[in-house]
Amino acid sequence: MASSAVSKQSHCHSLVILAALALFCAAKICLAEKFKPQSESGDDFIKTSCGVTRYPDLCYKTLSAYADTIQDNPTQLANASLSETLKNAESTLNMMQKLLQMRELRPREAGAIKDCVETMKESVDELQKSMLAMRDLEGPDFRMEMSNIQTWVSAALPDEDTCMDGFQGKAINGNVKDTIRIYIVKGSQLTSIALALINRIQ
Ligand SMILES: *[C@@H]1O[C@H](CO)[C@@H](O)[C@H](O)[C@H]1NC(C)=O
């Protein structure tokens, strides 16, 4: 009786251990799958290329998801970077337009935000033109298109500085100013990354 109870118990134990092992292995495979870079070569290429930008961490964080598309192609890398910069500029513009609708804004604050909206519109415009020109890089006008893109993306940078200038020395709601600054700083960094990666296309 006693021995059969023990054997039943140990049988039960081994089942539990087996089940635990199976779960553990499944979880391990799952985790390995999840953290495996989508494309090893693309991932290394992105890491190395991001190393030449002024913001390697933000660069890698923003672009590693595109490893499969990018592979080791500098044009695809620059294009993905430009596309992320444009997306960010568009959402910044959107956020600013929402801020403008806040009822408790003072006229000075509204004025400063409106200036930002104008400069962001210009940035979005420059970045959209650049995205379109990226498509023509395969064609015979490579040099001219590259030079246009470099000019337009550079122009998207100082525009953002101009936006923050509007907030200098004015009685501005601290939250509004901080929110805009956070977006603008990220936008400047993304633009700088895109420009550095564009400059590496040959
Ligand atoms: C650049 O990326 C965008 C967005 O992912 C894509 O629609 C476009 O086709 C790409 N352009 C080139 C030249 O690969």
The ligand as an SDF file (V2000), in Angstrom:
LIG
                    3D

 14 14  0  0  0  0  0  0  0  0999 V2000
   11.1490   54.3970  -48.6630 C   0  0  0  0  0  0  0  0  0  0  0  0
   10.3520   53.9750  -47.5730 O   0  0  0  0  0  0  0  0  0  0  0  0
    8.9730   54.1900  -47.7630 C   0  0  0  0  0  0  0  0  0  0  0  0
    8.2630   53.8590  -46.4600 C   0  0  0  0  0  0  0  0  0  0  0  0
    8.6720   52.6530  -45.9170 O   0  0  0  0  0  0  0  0  0  0  0  0
    8.4980   53.3390  -48.9440 C   0  0  0  0  0  0  0  0  0  0  0  0
    7.1310   53.5470  -49.1590 O   0  0  0  0  0  0  0  0  0  0  0  0
    9.2920   53.7350  -50.1830 C   0  0  0  0  0  0  0  0  0  0  0  0
    8.9510   52.9080  -51.2490 O   0  0  0  0  0  0  0  0  0  0  0  0
   10.7790   53.6310  -49.9210 C   0  0  0  0  0  0  0  0  0  0  0  0
   11.5140   54.1920  -51.0390 N   0  0  0  0  0  0  0  0  0  0  0  0
   12.5270   53.5600  -51.6180 C   0  0  0  0  0  0  0  0  0  0  0  0
   13.2370   54.3050  -52.6860 C   0  0  0  0  0  0  0  0  0  0  0  0
   12.8620   52.4390  -51.2940 O   0  0  0  0  0  0  0  0  0  0  0  0
  1  2  1  0
  1 10  1  0
  2  3  1  0
  3  4  1  0
  3  6  1  0
  4  5  1  0
  6  7  1  0
  6  8  1  0
  8  9  1  0
  8 10  1  0
 10 11  1  0
 11 12  1  0
 12 13  1  0
 12 14  2  0
M  END
$$$$
